[in-house]
Amino acid sequence: MSMIKVGLISDTHGLLRDEVKEALKDSGLIIHAGDIGKIEVLEMLKNIAPVYAVQGNCDKGE
C-alpha cells in the first residue's frame, strides 16, 4: 500500500507565503480548510498538488 503526504492549510486570507509553498512541495494532496481569501491561492496550490477546499466564514462566492 503506497502512502502520500497530505498537506493541510487554512486561514491564508489571500496570501500564500514562500515558506508555506516550500513546506507543501512534496504533498500528493492539499486540503485548504477555509478562509482562503483569494481564488489565486487555490490556483497556486494546484501547481503543487490536487486541492480540496472548503469555504471559511471570511470567504464569499465560489
C-alpha atoms as an extended CHARMM CRD file, in Angstrom:
* protein
*
        62  EXT
         1         1  MET       CA              0.0000000000        0.0000000000        0.0000000000  PROA      1               0.0000000000
         2         2  SER       CA              1.5150000000        3.3160000000       -1.0330000000  PROA      2               0.0000000000
         3         3  MET       CA              1.2330000000        6.4110000000        1.1240000000  PROA      3               0.0000000000
         4         4  ILE       CA              1.0680000000       10.0620000000        0.1630000000  PROA      4               0.0000000000
         5         5  LYS       CA              1.8240000000       13.1880000000        2.1100000000  PROA      5               0.0000000000
         6         6  VAL       CA             -1.3090000000       15.2780000000        2.6970000000  PROA      6               0.0000000000
         7         7  GLY       CA             -0.7480000000       18.9910000000        3.2180000000  PROA      7               0.0000000000
         8         8  LEU       CA             -3.2740000000       20.8190000000        5.3960000000  PROA      8               0.0000000000
         9         9  ILE       CA             -3.5510000000       24.5970000000        5.3490000000  PROA      9               0.0000000000
        10        10  SER       CA             -6.0980000000       27.2090000000        6.3940000000  PROA      10              0.0000000000
        11        11  ASP       CA             -6.5370000000       30.9250000000        7.0110000000  PROA      11              0.0000000000
        12        12  THR       CA             -4.3620000000       32.1440000000        4.1410000000  PROA      12              0.0000000000
        13        13  HSD       CA             -6.5870000000       35.2320000000        3.7290000000  PROA      13              0.0000000000
        14        14  GLY       CA             -5.3020000000       35.7660000000        0.1820000000  PROA      14              0.0000000000
        15        15  LEU       CA             -1.5980000000       35.3380000000        0.9610000000  PROA      15              0.0000000000
        16        16  LEU       CA              0.4940000000       32.2520000000        0.2380000000  PROA      16              0.0000000000
        17        17  ARG       CA              3.9900000000       32.7010000000        1.6560000000  PROA      17              0.0000000000
        18        18  ASP       CA              7.0410000000       31.1440000000        0.0050000000  PROA      18              0.0000000000
        19        19  GLU       CA              7.8560000000       29.1470000000        3.1440000000  PROA      19              0.0000000000
        20        20  VAL       CA              4.3830000000       27.5880000000        3.0320000000  PROA      20              0.0000000000
        21        21  LYS       CA              4.8220000000       26.6100000000       -0.6270000000  PROA      21              0.0000000000
        22        22  GLU       CA              8.1680000000       25.0610000000        0.3080000000  PROA      22              0.0000000000
        23        23  ALA       CA              6.5940000000       23.0910000000        3.1760000000  PROA      23              0.0000000000
        24        24  LEU       CA              3.8480000000       21.7520000000        0.8770000000  PROA      24              0.0000000000
        25        25  LYS       CA              6.0720000000       20.9520000000       -2.1260000000  PROA      25              0.0000000000
        26        26  ASP       CA              6.1980000000       17.1820000000       -1.5170000000  PROA      26              0.0000000000
        27        27  SER       CA              2.4580000000       16.8370000000       -0.8890000000  PROA      27              0.0000000000
        28        28  GLY       CA              0.4290000000       14.4600000000       -3.0040000000  PROA      28              0.0000000000
        29        29  LEU       CA             -2.7860000000       16.2020000000       -1.9320000000  PROA      29              0.0000000000
        30        30  ILE       CA             -3.5430000000       19.5610000000       -0.2990000000  PROA      30              0.0000000000
        31        31  ILE       CA             -6.5830000000       20.3750000000        1.8240000000  PROA      31              0.0000000000
        32        32  HSD       CA             -7.4180000000       24.0360000000        2.4350000000  PROA      32              0.0000000000
        33        33  ALA       CA             -9.6750000000       24.2520000000        5.4860000000  PROA      33              0.0000000000
        34        34  GLY       CA            -11.1430000000       27.6950000000        4.8660000000  PROA      34              0.0000000000
        35        35  ASP       CA            -10.5830000000       31.4540000000        4.9090000000  PROA      35              0.0000000000
        36        36  ILE       CA             -8.8550000000       31.2490000000        1.5320000000  PROA      36              0.0000000000
        37        37  GLY       CA             -9.2430000000       34.9450000000        0.7500000000  PROA      37              0.0000000000
        38        38  LYS       CA             -8.4860000000       34.8960000000       -2.9910000000  PROA      38              0.0000000000
        39        39  ILE       CA             -9.0330000000       32.2350000000       -5.6370000000  PROA      39              0.0000000000
        40        40  GLU       CA             -5.4130000000       32.7830000000       -6.7180000000  PROA      40              0.0000000000
        41        41  VAL       CA             -4.2870000000       30.9980000000       -3.5570000000  PROA      41              0.0000000000
        42        42  LEU       CA             -6.0200000000       27.8220000000       -4.7220000000  PROA      42              0.0000000000
        43        43  GLU       CA             -4.5360000000       28.2130000000       -8.2050000000  PROA      43              0.0000000000
        44        44  MET       CA             -1.0260000000       28.4340000000       -6.7120000000  PROA      44              0.0000000000
        45        45  LEU       CA             -1.6820000000       25.3890000000       -4.5450000000  PROA      45              0.0000000000
        46        46  LYS       CA             -2.9470000000       23.4460000000       -7.5880000000  PROA      46              0.0000000000
        47        47  ASN       CA              0.5090000000       23.9230000000       -9.1270000000  PROA      47              0.0000000000
        48        48  ILE       CA              1.8680000000       21.8300000000       -6.2500000000  PROA      48              0.0000000000
        49        49  ALA       CA             -0.7720000000       19.0780000000       -5.8950000000  PROA      49              0.0000000000
        50        50  PRO       CA             -4.5080000000       18.4290000000       -6.2930000000  PROA      50              0.0000000000
        51        51  VAL       CA             -6.5060000000       20.6280000000       -3.9010000000  PROA      51              0.0000000000
        52        52  TYR       CA             -9.7170000000       20.1430000000       -1.9480000000  PROA      52              0.0000000000
        53        53  ALA       CA            -11.0560000000       23.2130000000       -0.1770000000  PROA      53              0.0000000000
        54        54  VAL       CA            -13.9640000000       24.3670000000        1.9330000000  PROA      54              0.0000000000
        55        55  GLN       CA            -15.1620000000       27.9140000000        2.4860000000  PROA      55              0.0000000000
        56        56  GLY       CA            -14.4600000000       29.6150000000        5.7710000000  PROA      56              0.0000000000
        57        57  ASN       CA            -16.5110000000       32.2990000000        7.4670000000  PROA      57              0.0000000000
        58        58  CYS       CA            -14.4870000000       35.0220000000        5.6760000000  PROA      58              0.0000000000
        59        59  ASP       CA            -14.8870000000       33.5060000000        2.1820000000  PROA      59              0.0000000000
        60        60  LYS       CA            -17.5100000000       34.7650000000       -0.2610000000  PROA      60              0.0000000000
        61        61  GLY       CA            -18.6040000000       33.3990000000       -3.6460000000  PROA      61              0.0000000000
        62        62  GLU       CA            -17.2470000000       30.2280000000       -5.2520000000  PROA      62              0.0000000000
